[in-house]
Amino acid sequence: MSITTSSALRLAQPAGRWVMAATALGAGLVLLETTVVNVALPAIGRGLDTSLVGLQWSVNAFTLTLSGFILLGGALGDRFGRRRIYLIGLAWFAVASLLCGMAENVGWLIAARALQGIGGALLVPGSLALIQQSFHPDDRARAVGAWSGLSGVAGAAGPLLGGWLVDVASWRWAFYVNVPVAVVVAVLLVRHVPESRDPDPPRRFDLAGGLLAAVGLGGATYALTEASGAGWPVLGSALVAVAALVAFVQVERRRRAPMLPLELFASRQFTAANLASFGVYGAVAGLFFLLPIQLQVTVGYSPLGAGLALLPATVLVLLLSARAGARSARTGTRLPLTVGSLVCVVALLLAPRVTSGAHYLTDVLPTVVLIGIGISMVTPAISTAVLGAVPDRRVGIASAVNNGVARTAGLVAVAALPAIAALPPDATQDPAALDQGFGTSMLGCAGLFLAGGLVAWLGIRRTAAAATTPNEPRPTTTPPVSRR
């Protein structure tokens, strides 16, 4: 029998810590999968005899369905119960992970990764919404910070885990490892996490909006990934993408109960935080797609060595994120978002030094350390800014929107950066070509971080203020961390 949250859990209580563990581990599982697979990409390429384009699709198939269906996942959670949909997502994700590990060719892997992304779309929105609904208002900002840190650590630990699994077993275990973790999270979820839902959900689902979003993202992904090739397929997919996304906006404007409530973007804070998310998370995705490949193919690290090289970022995110979240609640989110983005800009400007003959202490470590510091400042602030800009009953869809923006940014970055940097399809077997394109790509990622920081500085208010959504009063139980 499900229980409805009373929004009274405290972070210092055992019950609060169990909720934190279950929600952070589930969200972290999706992040973990992304970074584990990134380190395993060279081994996957060799094992399935595929090119850089095939590896791009093995990443983007997951991100495409994750971003395309994440709004639906948030809406389902708000309607049928966030814990229930979260549990379904866990089971789906685990089964799809088994199919990924069993892949006999790259087509099989891409299809299984697409299924895996759907599971993630059901799982991720409920994670942050359960945090927001379960904890006492005084503890929510700290809880969001802790959630960002713990789930972020799972993602940051991925390179180390992925490298170890590839070295001691096989790239297939980068997928199989998800199954026991999903079982543990499911047990914690059933035993310790209360149910929550929107008390007044819409009667109908916006399936047309969901399909248009998926078609638009799919067309854009194909056009960007295949941009180096000429011809009508690329142009046609780009035109289909534009038409579908324009139609998506029109459908959402006319629906009484849209999948993406456009009135949320009337909040300056909500809009600015999501625009900053696009820049920041696009840069993060581009960095962690190419850096593990660069470390292995050009610098000469083993998979485990590449994972160990990135370990300091994991430690820093673990140590700093919860404190950064608490500080954001006191001082506002604009400053940590802006400063954290600028720290990451410096890291990316140093990243081209990670080249053939690079020394770890002087060339690799500065980038890794600065990225860890910057991400630990940025991610809790973005989550706090987004959730603080909406009323409590909309946190599920708000979380889904922000996660969708973040995943779409990663999708675009991974698809576009190799084309922008003129990386050839065989770049994973050509260290010289990869090295040249890597430097160009890191400068592009630095530009995305800079754009995110500027948007945060110009669009988010400096101090905390009471939140309202147009024509909708803010519940009194919500912490005063809204439009800044």
C-alpha positions in Angstrom: 0.0 0.0 0.0 1.5 3.3 -1.0 1.8 6.3 1.3 1.6 9.9 0.4 4.5 12.1 1.5 4.0 14.6 4.3 7.0 16.7 3.2 8.3 16.4 6.7 11.4 14.1 6.5 14.6 15.6 7.8 18.0 14.9 6.2 19.5 14.0 9.6 16.9 11.3 10.3 17.5 7.7 9.3 14.3 7.7 7.2 15.5 10.8 5.3 18.9 9.2 4.6 17.2 6.1 3.2 15.1 8.2 0.8 18.3 10.0 -0.2 20.1 6.8 -0.9 17.3 5.3 -3.0 16.7 8.4 -5.1 20.4 9.3 -5.6 21.4 5.8 -6.5 18.6 5.5 -9.1 19.5 8.8 -10.8 23.2 7.9 -10.4 22.6 4.6 -12.2 21.7 6.5 -15.4 24.7 8.8 -15.0 26.9 5.9 -14.2 25.9 4.1 -17.4 26.8 7.1 -19.5 30.3 7.5 -18.1 31.0 3.7 -17.8 30.2 3.3 -21.5 32.3 6.3 -22.5 35.4 4.7 -21.1 34.5 1.4 -22.8 33.9 2.9 -26.2 37.3 2.0 -27.7 36.8 -1.6 -26.5 33.3 -1.7 -27.9 34.6 -0.4 -31.2 37.1 -3.2 -31.4 34.7 -5.8 -30.2 31.9 -5.0 -32.6 34.2 -3.8 -35.4 32.5 -0.4 -35.7 33.6 3.2 -36.5 33.4 6.5 -34.6 30.0 7.0 -36.1 28.8 3.7 -34.7 30.2 4.7 -31.3 28.4 8.0 -31.6 25.1 6.3 -32.2 25.7 3.8 -29.3 25.8 6.9 -27.1 23.2 9.0 -28.9 20.5 6.2 -29.1 20.5 6.2 -25.3 20.4 10.0 -25.0 17.8 10.4 -27.8 15.1 8.2 -26.1 16.1 9.5 -22.7 15.5 13.1 -23.7 12.6 12.3 -26.1 10.5 10.5 -23.5 11.6 12.2 -20.2 8.7 14.6 -20.3 6.3 11.6 -20.6 8.1 10.0 -17.7 7.6 13.1 -15.5 3.9 13.3 -16.5 3.4 9.6 -15.8 5.0 10.0 -12.3 2.9 13.0 -11.5 -0.3 11.1 -12.5 0.2 7.5 -11.3 2.7 8.0 -8.5 6.4 9.0 -8.7 7.6 6.0 -6.8 5.6 3.6 -8.9 6.9 4.9 -12.2 10.4 5.1 -10.8 10.2 1.4 -9.9 9.0 0.5 -13.4 11.8 2.5 -14.9 14.4 0.6 -12.8 13.1 -2.7 -14.0 13.0 -1.6 -17.7 16.5 -0.2 -17.4 17.9 -3.4 -15.9 16.3 -5.6 -18.7 17.6 -3.3 -21.4 21.1 -3.4 -19.8 21.1 -7.1 -20.1 20.2 -6.8 -23.8 23.1 -4.3 -24.3 25.6 -6.7 -22.8 24.4 -9.5 -25.0 24.8 -7.5 -28.2 26.3 -9.4 -31.2 26.7 -6.4 -33.5 26.5 -2.6 -33.4 22.9 -2.5 -34.7 21.8 -4.7 -31.8 23.6 -2.5 -29.3 22.1 0.7 -30.7 18.6 -0.7 -30.5 19.2 -2.0 -26.9 20.6 1.4 -25.9 17.5 3.1 -27.2 15.4 0.8 -25.0 17.7 1.6 -22.1 17.1 5.3 -22.6 13.3 4.8 -22.3 13.9 3.1 -18.9 16.0 6.1 -17.8 13.2 8.5 -18.9 10.8 6.8 -16.5 13.4 6.8 -13.8 15.1 10.1 -13.7 12.3 12.7 -13.3 10.8 10.8 -10.3 14.2 10.8 -8.5 14.4 14.6 -7.9 10.7 15.0 -7.6 10.6 12.5 -4.7 13.4 14.4 -3.0 11.4 17.7 -3.3 8.2 16.2 -2.1 9.6 14.1 0.8 11.8 16.5 2.7 10.8 19.3 5.1 11.1 22.7 3.4 14.1 23.7 5.6 16.1 20.7 4.4 15.2 20.7 0.7 18.1 22.7 -0.6 20.6 20.6 1.4 18.8 17.5 0.2 19.0 18.6 -3.5 22.7 19.4 -3.0 23.3 15.9 -1.4 21.3 14.3 -4.2 23.4 16.1 -6.8 26.6 15.1 -5.1 25.7 11.5 -4.6 24.2 10.9 -8.0 27.0 12.9 -9.6 29.6 10.7 -7.8 28.0 7.7 -9.4 28.5 9.3 -12.8 32.0 10.5 -12.0 32.9 7.0 -10.7 31.9 5.6 -14.0 35.3 6.0 -15.8 37.1 4.2 -13.0 34.5 1.4 -12.8 34.3 1.1 -16.6 38.0 1.0 -17.0 38.4 -1.7 -14.4 35.5 -3.8 -15.9 37.0 -3.6 -19.4 40.5 -4.5 -18.1 39.5 -7.5 -15.9 36.4 -8.8 -17.7 34.9 -7.3 -20.9 33.1 -4.2 -22.2 29.9 -6.2 -21.8 30.1 -5.8 -18.0 29.8 -2.1 -18.4 26.1 -3.0 -19.0 25.7 -6.1 -16.8 26.8 -4.1 -13.7 23.5 -2.2 -13.8 21.4 -5.2 -12.9 22.5 -5.8 -9.3 22.5 -2.1 -8.6 18.9 -1.8 -9.9 17.8 -4.6 -7.6 19.3 -2.9 -4.5 17.7 0.4 -5.4 14.3 -1.3 -5.9 14.5 -2.9 -2.5 15.4 0.5 -0.9 12.6 2.2 -2.8 9.9 -0.2 -1.8 10.9 -0.3 1.9 11.8 3.3 2.6 10.4 5.8 0.0 6.9 7.3 0.4 4.7 7.7 -2.6 3.7 11.1 -4.1 1.7 12.3 -7.0 -0.1 15.4 -8.4 -3.4 15.6 -6.6 -5.1 17.1 -9.7 -3.6 15.5 -12.8 -4.8 16.2 -16.3 -7.3 13.7 -17.7 -5.5 13.0 -21.0 -1.8 12.5 -21.9 -0.2 14.6 -24.6 0.9 11.7 -26.8 1.1 13.9 -29.9 3.5 16.2 -28.2 5.7 13.3 -27.1 5.9 11.8 -30.6 6.7 15.2 -32.1 9.5 15.8 -29.6 11.0 12.3 -30.3 10.8 12.8 -34.1 12.3 16.3 -33.9 15.2 15.1 -31.7 15.7 12.0 -33.8 15.9 14.0 -37.1 18.3 16.5 -35.6 20.5 13.8 -34.2 20.8 12.0 -37.5 21.6 15.2 -39.4 24.3 16.2 -36.9 25.8 12.7 -36.6 25.9 12.2 -40.4 26.8 15.8 -41.2 30.1 14.9 -42.8 28.2 13.0 -45.5 26.4 14.9 -48.2 23.1 14.1 -49.8 19.3 14.2 -49.3 19.1 12.0 -46.2 21.0 14.5 -44.1 19.1 17.5 -45.5 15.8 15.7 -45.3 16.3 14.7 -41.7 17.2 18.2 -40.8 14.0 19.6 -42.4 11.9 16.9 -40.7 13.5 17.9 -37.3 12.7 21.6 -37.8 9.2 20.9 -38.9 8.5 18.5 -36.0 9.9 20.8 -33.3 7.9 23.8 -34.7 4.8 21.6 -34.7 5.6 20.5 -31.1 5.6 24.1 -29.9 2.3 24.8 -31.6 0.7 21.6 -30.2 1.9 22.5 -26.7 0.5 26.0 -27.0 -3.0 24.8 -27.9 -3.3 21.8 -25.5 -5.3 22.3 -22.3 -3.0 19.8 -20.6 0.3 19.8 -22.6 3.2 17.6 -21.9 5.5 20.7 -21.7 3.5 23.5 -20.0 4.9 26.5 -21.8 3.7 28.8 -19.1 6.6 27.5 -16.9 8.9 29.5 -19.1 7.2 32.7 -18.1 9.3 32.4 -15.0 12.6 34.2 -15.7 14.4 31.9 -13.2 13.0 28.7 -14.8 13.9 29.8 -18.3 17.4 31.1 -17.4 18.3 27.9 -15.4 17.3 25.7 -18.3 19.2 27.7 -20.9 22.2 27.6 -18.6 21.7 23.8 -18.3 21.8 23.5 -22.1 25.3 25.1 -22.2 26.7 23.4 -19.1 25.5 19.8 -19.7 26.3 20.0 -23.4 29.9 20.8 -22.5 30.0 18.1 -19.9 28.7 15.5 -22.3 31.2 16.6 -25.0 34.1 16.5 -22.6 33.3 13.0 -21.1 32.6 11.5 -24.5 36.0 12.5 -26.0 38.4 12.7 -23.0 38.4 9.0 -22.2 38.9 8.2 -25.9 41.7 10.7 -26.1 43.4 9.3 -23.0 43.4 5.8 -24.4 44.0 6.3 -28.1 46.3 9.3 -28.2 48.0 9.4 -24.7 48.2 5.6 -24.5 46.4 4.9 -21.2 44.7 1.6 -20.6 40.9 1.7 -19.8 41.7 1.4 -16.1 44.4 4.0 -16.3 41.9 6.4 -18.0 39.4 5.8 -15.2 42.0 6.4 -12.5 43.1 9.6 -14.3 39.5 11.0 -13.9 39.1 9.8 -10.3 39.9 13.2 -8.6 36.8 14.7 -10.2 34.7 12.0 -8.4 36.3 12.8 -5.0 35.7 16.5 -5.4 32.1 16.2 -6.5 31.5 13.9 -3.4 33.1 16.3 -1.0 31.8 19.6 -2.3 28.3 19.2 -3.8 26.2 19.0 -0.6 27.9 22.1 0.8 27.5 23.9 -2.4 23.7 23.1 -2.4 23.3 24.5 1.1 25.3 27.6 0.2 23.0 28.2 -2.8 20.0 28.2 -0.5 21.5 31.0 1.6 23.1 33.2 -1.1 21.1 32.4 -4.2 22.0 30.3 -7.3 23.4 33.0 -9.6 26.8 33.2 -8.1 27.7 29.5 -7.8 26.3 28.9 -11.3 28.4 31.6 -12.9 31.6 31.0 -10.9 31.3 27.2 -11.4 30.9 27.6 -15.2 33.9 29.9 -15.4 36.0 27.4 -13.5 35.0 24.8 -16.1 35.9 27.2 -18.9 39.4 27.4 -17.5 39.5 23.6 -17.3 38.5 23.2 -20.9 41.0 25.8 -22.1 43.7 23.6 -20.4 42.3 20.4 -21.9 44.1 20.6 -25.3 47.3 19.9 -23.3 46.1 16.3 -22.9 47.9 15.1 -26.0 50.6 12.6 -27.0 53.3 12.6 -24.4 51.2 14.5 -21.8 52.3 14.3 -18.2 49.5 13.5 -15.7 50.4 15.9 -13.0 51.0 19.0 -15.2 48.7 18.3 -18.2 45.8 16.0 -17.2 45.3 16.6 -13.5 44.6 20.4 -13.7 41.7 19.8 -16.1 40.3 17.0 -14.0 40.5 18.9 -10.7 39.0 22.1 -12.1 36.1 20.2 -13.7 35.4 18.5 -10.4 35.3 21.8 -8.6 33.2 23.5 -11.2 30.6 20.7 -11.6 30.2 20.5 -7.8 29.2 24.2 -7.8 27.0 24.1 -10.9 24.8 21.0 -10.6 23.2 21.7 -7.2 22.6 25.3 -8.1 20.8 24.4 -11.4 18.6 21.8 -9.6 17.7 24.3 -6.8 17.0 27.1 -9.3 14.7 24.9 -11.4 12.7 23.4 -8.6 12.5 26.6 -6.7 10.8 28.3 -9.7 7.7 26.1 -9.7 4.9 25.1 -7.2 5.2 21.8 -5.4 2.7 20.0 -7.6 4.7 20.7 -10.7 8.1 19.5 -9.5 7.8 16.2 -11.5 7.4 17.9 -14.8 9.9 20.7 -13.9 12.5 18.0 -13.1 11.6 16.3 -16.4 12.0 19.5 -18.4 15.4 20.2 -16.9 16.6 16.7 -17.4 15.3 16.7 -20.9 17.1 20.0 -21.6 20.3 18.5 -20.1 20.1 15.3 -22.1 19.2 17.1 -25.3 22.2 19.3 -24.8 24.4 16.2 -24.5 22.8 14.6 -27.5 23.5 17.7 -29.6 27.1 18.0 -28.3 28.1 14.4 -28.9 26.5 14.4 -32.4 27.9 17.8 -33.5 31.4 18.1 -32.0 33.1 15.4 -34.1 31.6 17.1 -37.2 32.7 20.6 -36.1 36.2 19.3 -35.3 36.4 17.4 -38.6 37.0 14.1 -36.9 37.1 11.3 -39.5 35.0 8.1 -39.0 38.2 6.1 -38.2 39.5 8.6 -35.6 39.6 6.0 -32.9 42.3 4.2 -35.0 44.1 7.5 -36.0 45.7 9.2 -33.0 47.0 12.1 -35.0 43.5 13.0 -36.4 41.9 12.4 -33.0 44.4 14.7 -31.3 43.8 17.6 -33.6 40.0 17.3 -33.4 40.1 16.9 -29.6 41.7 20.3 -29.1 39.1 22.0 -31.3 36.3 20.2 -29.5 37.5 21.3 -26.1 37.5 24.9 -27.2 33.9 24.4 -28.3 33.0 22.9 -24.9 34.6 25.9 -23.2 32.4 28.2 -25.3 29.3 26.2 -24.1 30.4 26.6 -20.4 30.9 30.3 -21.0 27.5 30.7 -22.5 25.9 28.9 -19.6 27.7 31.1 -17.1 26.7 34.3 -18.9 23.0 33.2 -19.0 23.1 32.4 -15.3 24.6 35.8 -14.4 22.2 37.8 -16.6 19.0 35.8 -16.1 18.9 34.6 -12.5 18.4 37.0 -9.7 21.1 37.4 -7.2 19.1 36.8 -4.0 16.4 34.4 -2.9 12.8 35.5 -3.6 9.4 34.0 -3.3 8.3 32.0 -6.3 5.2 32.1 -8.3 4.1 30.6 -11.5 1.8 32.7 -13.7 -1.7 32.7 -12.3 -0.8 30.1 -9.7 0.0 30.8 -6.0 3.0 29.3 -4.4 2.2 26.7 -1.7 3.4 27.8 1.8 5.4 24.6 2.2 7.9 25.5 -0.5 11.2 26.9 0.5 12.0 30.5 -0.6 14.5 29.7 -3.2 12.6 30.6 -6.3 13.0 33.2 -9.1 16.3 34.9 -8.6 
